[in-house]
Amino acid sequence: MTAEIINLNKVRKAKLRGEKVRQAEENRIRHGRTKAEREQDEAHRAREGAALDGARIETAEPGYKRSGETEEDLDPGSVS
């Protein structure tokens, strides 16, 4: 009848690993978001950005050039 020999280092480390796993699970529940939630938020931000860009009103100020315009397009004397 010999007693079972226990390595106290292994027991201590296993206990610490268990506590870390438990703490990580709590943090995931408290702070984490699922991948689907992150993708949904990203898609929502992209739709909002596109809606803002589509609703932008560009004003033609003197000397203001839009992309693709030339000086001739802005000259009020060259009416075609």
C-alpha positions, -999 to +999 in steps of 0.1 A: +000+000+000+021+028-013+008+063-016+004+078-051+032+102-058+021+136-070+043+162-087+031+194-070+046+215-099+023+198-124-007+202-102+000+239-096+006+245-134-026+226-143-046+247-118-031+279-133-040+268-169-075+260-158-079+295-142-065+311-174-090+292-196-119+302-173-107+339-173-104+338-211-139+325-215-153+352-192-134+378-213-148+364-246-183+366-232-179+401-217-158+418-244-159+397-275-180+399-306-186+372-331-171+373-366-206+377-380-212+408-358-179+424-369-187+417-406-222+431-402-208+463-387-182+466-414-209+462-441-231+488-424-202+513-423-196+507-460-232+513-469-233+545-448-201+557-465-215+550-499-248+568-491-228+598-479-207+599-510-238+595-532-255+624-515-225+648-517-232+680-535-202+694-554-201+731-560-184+747-589-164+775-574-140+797-595-109+778-600-124+746-587-117+716-609-134+682-606-114+652-617-114+650-655-122+686-661-100+710-680-097+748-679-118+750-710-147+733-691-146+760-664-142+791-687-177+808-688-167+825-721-165+793-741-202+783-743-208+756-768 
